Each structure stands twice: as structure tokens, then as C-alpha cells.
Amino acid sequence: MTVRVGDLFRITLSDGRQAIGHYVFRDAKYGPLIQVFRKITNQNDIINLQEVQDSGYSFPPIVTGLNAAVRTGLWQVIGKMPINNFTYPKFLRSHWNDKTGDVTNWFIYDGEKTVSIGEELPEIYKNCEYLVVWSPYDVILRIETGIIPFPYGEMIKNGRFTPSGSFDTTISKRSNRR
């Protein structure tokens, strides 16, 4: 099944409840941007799309492997909803030291260009999402707990992260826990 901008999809959580995601934009370079509605329903509830839409989004748009999640059956397309007044968000990027966890430079990406903003992340950007392609499993974890994948949430909050072995090993261990 081909997923298209405007599609709504069901995200089944670990306890069987369901969240509804919305495919809001296709970035030619990074892929699908999605948002997840605040409204969480029980597994057998009839989904009232007006209630879902009225609940608003849980967090700003993120990039994820939407097509793979739908193709494998992890998420299911359930309908379509128009995109109203979409504005491409600002995303954070950074350079960091793997050994110390210190961020050496922050950048803002606006969908067209990347601009350096320096070593310190200004407070006005701390609500931006990090530009990374989220695993669908990390999206589920974010819905359930609010946790942003390691090391990005910690970097945004503190300007650094606490290394635990090599960066690649940490990501690999997180992925294998699922």
C-alpha cells in the first residue's frame, strides 16, 4: 500500500490502546513528516475523527519510516484528513563529541537550508525536534512515555549527553531491546 500525504494511520501501543498519526508532509530529502494526535483510544473503541482532530497534536512534526511501518503491518492506514495551514517546522541538528557527549555546534534546518547557530542552543529552539529519522518503535515509545530517543532529548535539554559506550553500540542495544 502506498501511503500519501493526508493519510491517517492507527498506531497500536504496547498496552493495546491506539494512537492516530497523520502524514502531514513529504520532505524530498528526509521522507515522511508525521504528527500524532493527543487522543488515545482503547482497542475496540469506535474512532471519532472529529474528537481526534479536536485533541490537537502531541508533539511537533517528526520524520519517520512511515512506509515501512505500514508495509509491515505495524501501523495501518485508516482514512484521510486534509492538511490545513502546514508550516514546515524548524529542526535541530548538531555536531557532537562521541567520547564526551558535548555538542560542539548547533544548526537549524528549515526545510531548505541549514544554518549554524553556535555552541549554545538558544532557549527559543529547545522546543524544536531533532532532525533524525525516527524508528516507528521510538515513535510508540514517545507516545507512551514522552521520551525522545537517546541522545537527542538529552542533548536538547542539557547541550550534551552522557555517553554510555560508543554511540553506535548504544543505538544498536536500544533497537535490540524491542
Secondary structure, 3 states (H helix, E strand, C coil): CCCCCCEEEEEECCCCCEEEEEEEEEECCCEEEEEEEEEEECCCCCCCHHHHHHCCECCCCEEECHHHHHHCCCEEEEEECCCCCCCCCCEEEEEECCCCCEEEEEEEECCCCEEEEECCCCHHHCCCEECCEECHHHHHHHHHHCCCCCCHHHHHHHCECCCCCCHHHHHHHHHHCC
